[in-house]
Amino acid sequence: MGWLSRLLGLEPETAPPAGKSYTISIVGESKKNQDGSSRQAIIKRCHDGQRVLLVAEPDNPYDAAAIFVCTERCEGLGYISRDHNEWIGKKIAKGQLLDSRIYAVIGGDKGRRSVGVLLSLTFA
């Protein structure tokens, strides 16, 4: 939940489940999706606490451990970085991913016009 939501006392969609949580950034947010849609435009419509899906891409020609991040409506946001995708992929394969959501949308101001995403991932 973002600082404004906390200030106003608004609740997230649902509280994340108990478990070990990690906050990580994603990569590739400035690229376009295969359908030509702008990831930047999609991210600008997202909000803190919004659930996201992590989709393994074993046939990805650049990285067999690639994990695509998208909204629940399958709108692409970017990828888990190579620094994290192998261990996260193993946890997903074991069914240990309990929750994945946007922790914060960052940027979009004079200092940084492009927007990015921090994820909150909760594992058993």
Contacts in CASP RR format, 6 or more apart in sequence:
PFRMAT RR
TARGET T0000
AUTHOR 0000-0000-0000
METHOD contacts of the structure
MODEL  1
MGWLSRLLGLEPETAPPAGKSYTISIVGESKKNQDGSSRQAIIKRCHDGQ
RVLLVAEPDNPYDAAAIFVCTERCEGLGYISRDHNEWIGKKIAKGQLLDS
RIYAVIGGDKGRRSVGVLLSLTFA
1 10 0 8 1.000
1 11 0 8 1.000
1 12 0 8 1.000
1 48 0 8 1.000
1 49 0 8 1.000
2 48 0 8 1.000
2 49 0 8 1.000
2 104 0 8 1.000
5 11 0 8 1.000
5 12 0 8 1.000
5 48 0 8 1.000
12 48 0 8 1.000
12 49 0 8 1.000
12 101 0 8 1.000
13 49 0 8 1.000
13 50 0 8 1.000
13 51 0 8 1.000
16 98 0 8 1.000
16 99 0 8 1.000
16 101 0 8 1.000
16 120 0 8 1.000
16 122 0 8 1.000
17 98 0 8 1.000
17 99 0 8 1.000
17 122 0 8 1.000
18 122 0 8 1.000
19 98 0 8 1.000
19 122 0 8 1.000
19 123 0 8 1.000
19 124 0 8 1.000
20 122 0 8 1.000
20 123 0 8 1.000
20 124 0 8 1.000
21 120 0 8 1.000
21 121 0 8 1.000
21 122 0 8 1.000
21 123 0 8 1.000
22 120 0 8 1.000
22 121 0 8 1.000
22 122 0 8 1.000
22 123 0 8 1.000
23 103 0 8 1.000
23 118 0 8 1.000
23 119 0 8 1.000
23 120 0 8 1.000
23 121 0 8 1.000
24 80 0 8 1.000
24 81 0 8 1.000
24 84 0 8 1.000
24 118 0 8 1.000
24 119 0 8 1.000
24 121 0 8 1.000
25 81 0 8 1.000
25 116 0 8 1.000
25 117 0 8 1.000
25 118 0 8 1.000
25 119 0 8 1.000
26 69 0 8 1.000
26 77 0 8 1.000
26 78 0 8 1.000
26 79 0 8 1.000
26 80 0 8 1.000
26 81 0 8 1.000
26 116 0 8 1.000
26 117 0 8 1.000
26 119 0 8 1.000
27 78 0 8 1.000
27 79 0 8 1.000
27 80 0 8 1.000
27 81 0 8 1.000
28 39 0 8 1.000
28 78 0 8 1.000
28 79 0 8 1.000
29 39 0 8 1.000
29 40 0 8 1.000
29 43 0 8 1.000
29 77 0 8 1.000
29 78 0 8 1.000
29 114 0 8 1.000
29 115 0 8 1.000
29 116 0 8 1.000
29 117 0 8 1.000
30 39 0 8 1.000
30 40 0 8 1.000
30 114 0 8 1.000
31 39 0 8 1.000
31 78 0 8 1.000
32 38 0 8 1.000
32 39 0 8 1.000
33 39 0 8 1.000
33 75 0 8 1.000
33 76 0 8 1.000
37 75 0 8 1.000
37 76 0 8 1.000
39 76 0 8 1.000
39 77 0 8 1.000
39 78 0 8 1.000
40 114 0 8 1.000
40 115 0 8 1.000
42 71 0 8 1.000
42 75 0 8 1.000
42 76 0 8 1.000
42 77 0 8 1.000
43 77 0 8 1.000
43 105 0 8 1.000
43 115 0 8 1.000
43 116 0 8 1.000
43 117 0 8 1.000
44 105 0 8 1.000
44 108 0 8 1.000
44 115 0 8 1.000
46 71 0 8 1.000
46 77 0 8 1.000
46 102 0 8 1.000
46 105 0 8 1.000
46 117 0 8 1.000
47 102 0 8 1.000
47 105 0 8 1.000
48 102 0 8 1.000
48 103 0 8 1.000
48 104 0 8 1.000
48 105 0 8 1.000
49 101 0 8 1.000
49 102 0 8 1.000
49 103 0 8 1.000
49 120 0 8 1.000
50 71 0 8 1.000
50 101 0 8 1.000
50 102 0 8 1.000
51 72 0 8 1.000
51 99 0 8 1.000
51 100 0 8 1.000
51 101 0 8 1.000
52 69 0 8 1.000
52 70 0 8 1.000
52 71 0 8 1.000
52 72 0 8 1.000
52 77 0 8 1.000
52 100 0 8 1.000
52 101 0 8 1.000
52 102 0 8 1.000
52 119 0 8 1.000
53 69 0 8 1.000
53 70 0 8 1.000
53 71 0 8 1.000
53 72 0 8 1.000
53 74 0 8 1.000
53 100 0 8 1.000
54 67 0 8 1.000
54 68 0 8 1.000
54 69 0 8 1.000
54 80 0 8 1.000
54 88 0 8 1.000
54 92 0 8 1.000
54 97 0 8 1.000
54 100 0 8 1.000
54 121 0 8 1.000
55 67 0 8 1.000
55 68 0 8 1.000
55 69 0 8 1.000
55 70 0 8 1.000
56 66 0 8 1.000
56 67 0 8 1.000
56 68 0 8 1.000
56 89 0 8 1.000
56 92 0 8 1.000
56 93 0 8 1.000
57 63 0 8 1.000
57 66 0 8 1.000
57 67 0 8 1.000
57 68 0 8 1.000
58 64 0 8 1.000
58 65 0 8 1.000
58 66 0 8 1.000
60 66 0 8 1.000
63 82 0 8 1.000
63 85 0 8 1.000
65 82 0 8 1.000
65 85 0 8 1.000
65 86 0 8 1.000
65 89 0 8 1.000
66 79 0 8 1.000
66 80 0 8 1.000
66 85 0 8 1.000
67 79 0 8 1.000
67 80 0 8 1.000
67 85 0 8 1.000
67 88 0 8 1.000
67 89 0 8 1.000
67 92 0 8 1.000
68 76 0 8 1.000
68 78 0 8 1.000
68 79 0 8 1.000
69 76 0 8 1.000
69 77 0 8 1.000
69 78 0 8 1.000
69 79 0 8 1.000
69 80 0 8 1.000
69 100 0 8 1.000
69 117 0 8 1.000
69 119 0 8 1.000
70 76 0 8 1.000
70 77 0 8 1.000
70 78 0 8 1.000
71 77 0 8 1.000
77 117 0 8 1.000
78 117 0 8 1.000
79 85 0 8 1.000
80 88 0 8 1.000
80 119 0 8 1.000
88 97 0 8 1.000
88 121 0 8 1.000
91 97 0 8 1.000
91 123 0 8 1.000
95 124 0 8 1.000
96 123 0 8 1.000
96 124 0 8 1.000
97 121 0 8 1.000
97 122 0 8 1.000
97 123 0 8 1.000
98 122 0 8 1.000
98 123 0 8 1.000
98 124 0 8 1.000
99 120 0 8 1.000
99 121 0 8 1.000
99 122 0 8 1.000
100 119 0 8 1.000
100 120 0 8 1.000
100 121 0 8 1.000
100 122 0 8 1.000
101 119 0 8 1.000
101 120 0 8 1.000
102 117 0 8 1.000
102 118 0 8 1.000
102 119 0 8 1.000
102 120 0 8 1.000
103 118 0 8 1.000
103 119 0 8 1.000
103 120 0 8 1.000
104 117 0 8 1.000
104 118 0 8 1.000
105 115 0 8 1.000
105 116 0 8 1.000
105 117 0 8 1.000
106 112 0 8 1.000
106 115 0 8 1.000
106 116 0 8 1.000
106 117 0 8 1.000
106 118 0 8 1.000
107 113 0 8 1.000
107 114 0 8 1.000
107 115 0 8 1.000
107 116 0 8 1.000
108 114 0 8 1.000
108 115 0 8 1.000
END
